[in-house]
Amino acid sequence: MSSKKLGRPPSDNPKIELIRVRADQAILNMLDACAEKLDTTRSDIIRKGIKKMYDDLQK
């Protein structure tokens, strides 16, 4: 038998930090609509939003 590990390979950029955010239903609806339209996750939408805000502030 092989001593190879099964499962997903380790990430180059692991996302180990957890952020909890309070949001009302309207914000969650907008977040879910964006995630569905872009075929991605809530977390990815939030990451993209943070990057966009950061880039805008650097200008």
N, CA, C and O atoms as a GROMACS GRO file, in nm:
protein
  236
    1MET      N    1   0.082  -0.119   0.000
    1MET     CA    2   0.000   0.000   0.000
    1MET      C    3   0.086   0.126   0.000
    1MET      O    4   0.197   0.126   0.053
    2SER      N    5   0.035   0.230  -0.059
    2SER     CA    6   0.106   0.357  -0.066
    2SER      C    7   0.088   0.436   0.064
    2SER      O    8  -0.016   0.425   0.129
    3SER      N    9   0.188   0.513   0.102
    3SER     CA   10   0.178   0.594   0.223
    3SER      C   11   0.126   0.734   0.190
    3SER      O   12   0.134   0.825   0.273
    4LYS      N   13   0.074   0.752   0.070
    4LYS     CA   14   0.019   0.880   0.026
    4LYS      C   15  -0.106   0.915   0.106
    4LYS      O   16  -0.189   0.829   0.135
    5LYS      N   17  -0.118   1.042   0.142
    5LYS     CA   18  -0.236   1.086   0.214
    5LYS      C   19  -0.350   1.110   0.116
    5LYS      O   20  -0.327   1.155   0.003
    6LEU      N   21  -0.469   1.080   0.158
    6LEU     CA   22  -0.587   1.105   0.076
    6LEU      C   23  -0.647   1.240   0.113
    6LEU      O   24  -0.623   1.292   0.222
    7GLY      N   25  -0.725   1.295   0.023
    7GLY     CA   26  -0.795   1.419   0.053
    7GLY      C   27  -0.743   1.534  -0.030
    7GLY      O   28  -0.664   1.518  -0.122
    8ARG      N   29  -0.790   1.649   0.006
    8ARG     CA   30  -0.757   1.772  -0.065
    8ARG      C   31  -0.613   1.814  -0.035
    8ARG      O   32  -0.570   1.807   0.080
    9PRO      N   33  -0.538   1.857  -0.137
    9PRO     CA   34  -0.401   1.903  -0.111
    9PRO      C   35  -0.401   2.033  -0.032
    9PRO      O   36  -0.497   2.110  -0.039
   10PRO      N   37  -0.295   2.058   0.044
   10PRO     CA   38  -0.289   2.182   0.124
   10PRO      C   39  -0.289   2.305   0.034
   10PRO      O   40  -0.234   2.304  -0.076
   11SER      N   41  -0.352   2.411   0.083
   11SER     CA   42  -0.363   2.536   0.009
   11SER      C   43  -0.236   2.618   0.024
   11SER      O   44  -0.168   2.612   0.126
   12ASP      N   45  -0.205   2.698  -0.080
   12ASP     CA   46  -0.092   2.791  -0.073
   12ASP      C   47  -0.127   2.909   0.017
   12ASP      O   48  -0.038   2.972   0.075
   13ASN      N   49  -0.256   2.940   0.027
   13ASN     CA   50  -0.302   3.053   0.107
   13ASN      C   51  -0.422   3.008   0.192
   13ASN      O   52  -0.536   3.040   0.158
   14PRO      N   53  -0.396   2.935   0.300
   14PRO     CA   54  -0.509   2.885   0.379
   14PRO      C   55  -0.586   2.998   0.446
   14PRO      O   56  -0.528   3.096   0.494
   15LYS      N   57  -0.715   2.984   0.449
   15LYS     CA   58  -0.802   3.085   0.511
   15LYS      C   59  -0.843   3.033   0.647
   15LYS      O   60  -0.944   2.964   0.661
   16ILE      N   61  -0.764   3.068   0.748
   16ILE     CA   62  -0.785   3.014   0.881
   16ILE      C   63  -0.854   3.112   0.975
   16ILE      O   64  -0.905   3.072   1.080
   17GLU      N   65  -0.856   3.238   0.939
   17GLU     CA   66  -0.918   3.339   1.025
   17GLU      C   67  -1.068   3.344   0.998
   17GLU      O   68  -1.112   3.336   0.884
   18LEU      N   69  -1.147   3.357   1.105
   18LEU     CA   70  -1.292   3.361   1.095
   18LEU      C   71  -1.340   3.497   1.143
   18LEU      O   72  -1.300   3.544   1.250
   19ILE      N   73  -1.426   3.559   1.065
   19ILE     CA   74  -1.483   3.689   1.100
   19ILE      C   75  -1.634   3.673   1.107
   19ILE      O   76  -1.696   3.621   1.014
   20ARG      N   77  -1.693   3.715   1.215
   20ARG     CA   78  -1.839   3.712   1.227
   20ARG      C   79  -1.892   3.853   1.206
   20ARG      O   80  -1.838   3.949   1.260
   21VAL      N   81  -1.996   3.864   1.126
   21VAL     CA   82  -2.053   3.994   1.093
   21VAL      C   83  -2.204   3.990   1.114
   21VAL      O   84  -2.270   3.893   1.078
   22ARG      N   85  -2.256   4.094   1.173
   22ARG     CA   86  -2.401   4.105   1.187
   22ARG      C   87  -2.456   4.172   1.062
   22ARG      O   88  -2.401   4.272   1.015
   23ALA      N   89  -2.563   4.118   1.009
   23ALA     CA   90  -2.625   4.174   0.889
   23ALA      C   91  -2.776   4.158   0.898
   23ALA      O   92  -2.826   4.061   0.954
   24ASP      N   93  -2.848   4.256   0.844
   24ASP     CA   94  -2.993   4.242   0.841
   24ASP      C   95  -3.035   4.160   0.719
   24ASP      O   96  -2.952   4.126   0.635
   25GLN      N   97  -3.161   4.129   0.711
   25GLN     CA   98  -3.211   4.042   0.605
   25GLN      C   99  -3.190   4.102   0.467
   25GLN      O  100  -3.163   4.028   0.372
   26ALA      N  101  -3.201   4.233   0.454
   26ALA     CA  102  -3.182   4.298   0.323
   26ALA      C  103  -3.039   4.278   0.273
   26ALA      O  104  -3.019   4.250   0.155
   27ILE      N  105  -2.941   4.293   0.361
   27ILE     CA  106  -2.801   4.273   0.323
   27ILE      C  107  -2.777   4.127   0.284
   27ILE      O  108  -2.708   4.099   0.186
   28LEU      N  109  -2.832   4.034   0.361
   28LEU     CA  110  -2.817   3.892   0.328
   28LEU      C  111  -2.880   3.860   0.193
   28LEU      O  112  -2.825   3.781   0.116
   29ASN      N  113  -2.994   3.920   0.165
   29ASN     CA  114  -3.059   3.897   0.035
   29ASN      C  115  -2.971   3.948  -0.079
   29ASN      O  116  -2.959   3.883  -0.182
   30MET      N  117  -2.910   4.066  -0.060
   30MET     CA  118  -2.821   4.121  -0.162
   30MET      C  119  -2.698   4.033  -0.179
   30MET      O  120  -2.654   4.007  -0.291
   31LEU      N  121  -2.642   3.987  -0.068
   31LEU     CA  122  -2.524   3.900  -0.072
   31LEU      C  123  -2.556   3.770  -0.145
   31LEU      O  124  -2.478   3.725  -0.229
   32ASP      N  125  -2.668   3.710  -0.112
   32ASP     CA  126  -2.707   3.585  -0.178
   32ASP      C  127  -2.735   3.606  -0.327
   32ASP      O  128  -2.702   3.520  -0.409
   33ALA      N  129  -2.795   3.720  -0.363
   33ALA     CA  130  -2.822   3.749  -0.504
   33ALA      C  131  -2.691   3.764  -0.581
   33ALA      O  132  -2.678   3.713  -0.692
   34CYS      N  133  -2.593   3.832  -0.522
   34CYS     CA  134  -2.462   3.847  -0.585
   34CYS      C  135  -2.393   3.711  -0.601
   34CYS      O  136  -2.338   3.681  -0.707
   35ALA      N  137  -2.397   3.632  -0.497
   35ALA     CA  138  -2.332   3.501  -0.500
   35ALA      C  139  -2.396   3.412  -0.606
   35ALA      O  140  -2.326   3.340  -0.678
   36GLU      N  141  -2.528   3.415  -0.617
   36GLU     CA  142  -2.597   3.333  -0.717
   36GLU      C  143  -2.566   3.382  -0.858
   36GLU      O  144  -2.539   3.301  -0.948
   37LYS      N  145  -2.570   3.513  -0.878
   37LYS     CA  146  -2.546   3.570  -1.011
   37LYS      C  147  -2.403   3.541  -1.058
   37LYS      O  148  -2.380   3.514  -1.176
   38LEU      N  149  -2.307   3.548  -0.966
   38LEU     CA  150  -2.167   3.524  -1.000
   38LEU      C  151  -2.125   3.378  -0.982
   38LEU      O  152  -2.010   3.343  -1.007
   39ASP      N  153  -2.217   3.295  -0.939
   39ASP     CA  154  -2.193   3.152  -0.918
   39ASP      C  155  -2.071   3.129  -0.828
   39ASP      O  156  -1.976   3.059  -0.864
   40THR      N  157  -2.076   3.191  -0.710
   40THR     CA  158  -1.967   3.180  -0.614
   40THR      C  159  -2.026   3.177  -0.473
   40THR      O  160  -2.147   3.163  -0.457
   41THR      N  161  -1.942   3.189  -0.373
   41THR     CA  162  -1.987   3.180  -0.233
   41THR      C  163  -2.003   3.318  -0.170
   41THR      O  164  -1.952   3.418  -0.222
   42ARG      N  165  -2.073   3.321  -0.059
   42ARG     CA  166  -2.086   3.445   0.018
   42ARG      C  167  -1.948   3.496   0.058
   42ARG      O  168  -1.919   3.615   0.047
   43SER      N  169  -1.863   3.405   0.104
   43SER     CA  170  -1.729   3.444   0.149
   43SER      C  171  -1.649   3.509   0.036
   43SER      O  172  -1.579   3.607   0.058
   44ASP      N  173  -1.660   3.453  -0.084
   44ASP     CA  174  -1.586   3.508  -0.197
   44ASP      C  175  -1.637   3.648  -0.232
   44ASP      O  176  -1.557   3.736  -0.264
   45ILE      N  177  -1.767   3.670  -0.225
   45ILE     CA  178  -1.823   3.802  -0.252
   45ILE      C  179  -1.770   3.902  -0.149
   45ILE      O  180  -1.733   4.014  -0.185
   46ILE      N  181  -1.768   3.863  -0.023
   46ILE     CA  182  -1.718   3.953   0.083
   46ILE      C  183  -1.570   3.983   0.062
   46ILE      O  184  -1.529   4.098   0.076
   47ARG      N  185  -1.490   3.881   0.028
   47ARG     CA  186  -1.346   3.905   0.002
   47ARG      C  187  -1.328   4.003  -0.114
   47ARG      O  188  -1.246   4.095  -0.105
   48LYS      N  189  -1.403   3.983  -0.222
   48LYS     CA  190  -1.393   4.073  -0.337
   48LYS      C  191  -1.434   4.215  -0.300
   48LYS      O  192  -1.372   4.311  -0.346
   49GLY      N  193  -1.537   4.227  -0.217
   49GLY     CA  194  -1.581   4.360  -0.173
   49GLY      C  195  -1.475   4.430  -0.090
   49GLY      O  196  -1.453   4.550  -0.107
   50ILE      N  197  -1.410   4.358  -0.002
   50ILE     CA  198  -1.304   4.416   0.080
   50ILE      C  199  -1.187   4.458  -0.008
   50ILE      O  200  -1.132   4.568   0.009
   51LYS      N  201  -1.148   4.372  -0.104
   51LYS     CA  202  -1.038   4.408  -0.195
   51LYS      C  203  -1.072   4.531  -0.277
   51LYS      O  204  -0.986   4.618  -0.298
   52LYS      N  205  -1.197   4.540  -0.324
   52LYS     CA  206  -1.238   4.656  -0.404
   52LYS      C  207  -1.233   4.784  -0.321
   52LYS      O  208  -1.184   4.886  -0.368
   53MET      N  209  -1.283   4.778  -0.199
   53MET     CA  210  -1.279   4.895  -0.111
   53MET      C  211  -1.135   4.936  -0.081
   53MET      O  212  -1.102   5.055  -0.082
   54TYR      N  213  -1.049   4.839  -0.055
   54TYR     CA  214  -0.909   4.867  -0.027
   54TYR      C  215  -0.842   4.933  -0.147
   54TYR      O  216  -0.772   5.033  -0.132
   55ASP      N  217  -0.865   4.877  -0.267
   55ASP     CA  218  -0.807   4.934  -0.388
   55ASP      C  219  -0.858   5.077  -0.412
   55ASP      O  220  -0.781   5.164  -0.451
   56ASP      N  221  -0.986   5.100  -0.388
   56ASP     CA  222  -1.043   5.234  -0.406
   56ASP      C  223  -0.979   5.334  -0.309
   56ASP      O  224  -0.956   5.450  -0.345
   57LEU      N  225  -0.950   5.291  -0.188
   57LEU     CA  226  -0.889   5.379  -0.089
   57LEU      C  227  -0.743   5.409  -0.120
   57LEU      O  228  -0.690   5.512  -0.077
   58GLN      N  229  -0.677   5.321  -0.195
   58GLN     CA  230  -0.536   5.341  -0.229
   58GLN      C  231  -0.519   5.444  -0.340
   58GLN      O  232  -0.409   5.495  -0.360
   59LYS      N  233  -0.627   5.475  -0.411
   59LYS     CA  234  -0.619   5.571  -0.524
   59LYS      C  235  -0.609   5.713  -0.475
   59LYS      O  236  -0.602   5.806  -0.556
   0.00000   0.00000   0.00000
